Amino acid sequence: MENASDFRLVIVTTNSYDNAQQIARILLSEGLAACCNLLLGAYSMYTWKGHVEEALEVMIFIKTTYQNVEMLEQRVKELHPYEVPEIITVPIESGSEPYLRWIAKTVSPPMSDSDEE
C-alpha cells in the first residue's frame, strides 16, 4: 500500500500554453512528474512591484513524489519566463491506491551525489 504522504501536487502558473507544454513535457520526460494537467484561461490578479497586475495565464497541476519536489522546482525555475514563478507544493493527504501506485512507478527516484560519479 502506498503512503499518500509520499506524494505531492505542485501548482505552477505561466504566461503561455507553449511554455506550459514545454515545462510539462520536460518534467515528464525527465521522470520528475507522473502527470501534468494544463488549465487554460486562469485569470490572475496580483500585486507586483507595487502595482496591481492582471494576466491571462495557464495553470499546471503536477503530480509527483515528495522526493522529486526539489529537483522539479529547480527545473521549473530554469524553464520559466517569470522572475518569480509561482511554484506551490501541496501534500496529498489521501488518494486512490492504484493512482498513487502509478505515480510511484512512473516518476524516477532522484539521483544522489554518488549516482553521478
N, C-alpha and C positions, 0 to 999 in steps of 0.2 A: 504494500500500500504506500502510495506517495504521500509525503507530508506537505500540505498546502503551503506551509510557512516557507518552504524552499523556493517558491515561485513569486514572480513579480510582474506587475503591469506597469509599463513605462509609457508615459504620455509625453508626446513631443508635438509642438506646432511649428509649421514652417510656412514660407511665403508663396509656395507654388506646388502644384501637383507634380511637376517634373522633379523638383527637389525631394518631395516626399517619396516618390517612386525610387529615386536614386538611393536615398537613405535606407528604405525598406529592402531593396534588392541586395545592397551590400551587407546589411546586418544578417539577412537570411543566408546569403552565400558564404559568409564567414562563420556561420554557426552560432552567432550571438543572439539570434531570435528564432523562435519556432513559427511565429505568425505575426504579421503586421496588418492592421486594418487602417485604411486611409479614409477619413471622413472629410468629404469636400464641403466647402462653404461654411466653415466655422467663422463667425463674425466676432472678432476680438476687439475689445476696448480696453486700453491700458494706459498707464502713465509712463512716459519715457522722457527722461531729461527735462522734467518739469512741465511737460505738455501732455494733454490727453490725446492719445492717438487712436485711430480706428483702422482696422485692416481685415480684409478677407483672407483667411488662412486655411491651411489643410492640417487636420489633426491626425496624428499617427498613434494608434494604440498598439503597443509592442508587448508580446508575451515572451518571457524569458525566465531564467533561474536567478536566484539571489547571487550565485557565484559569478554570473556573467554581467551583472549590472555595471560594475566599474569600467570594464573594457567597452561595453556598449555605450556608456556615456561618453567615453573618450572618443569613440568613432563618430558619434553623432556630432560632437563639437568640431571635429575635423571636417565633416561633410556639410555642416550647416552654414547658411549665409549670415545669420544674425550674430551680432557682437555678444549678446547674452541670450542664447537659445533657451526656450522653456524645455526642461527635462525634469519631469516629476515621476518619482518611483513610488508605487503603491503596493504594499504587501497584499498577497492574495490570501484571504482567511480560509476560504473553502472553495472547492471546485469539483467538477466531475472527475472521478478517479481515472477513467480512461483518457480524458483530455489531459490531465496533469501528467500521466504516464507518457503520453505522446510528446508533450513539451520536453520532458526529461530525456527522452530518446532522441529528440530532434536537434536540440542545441548541443554544441560541443563544449566539453568541460574547458575552463580557462587553462592556458598554459602556465606552468610555473617557471621560475627562472631557470631551474635545472633542465626543463624540457628544451630550452633554446640552445643549450650547449651541444 
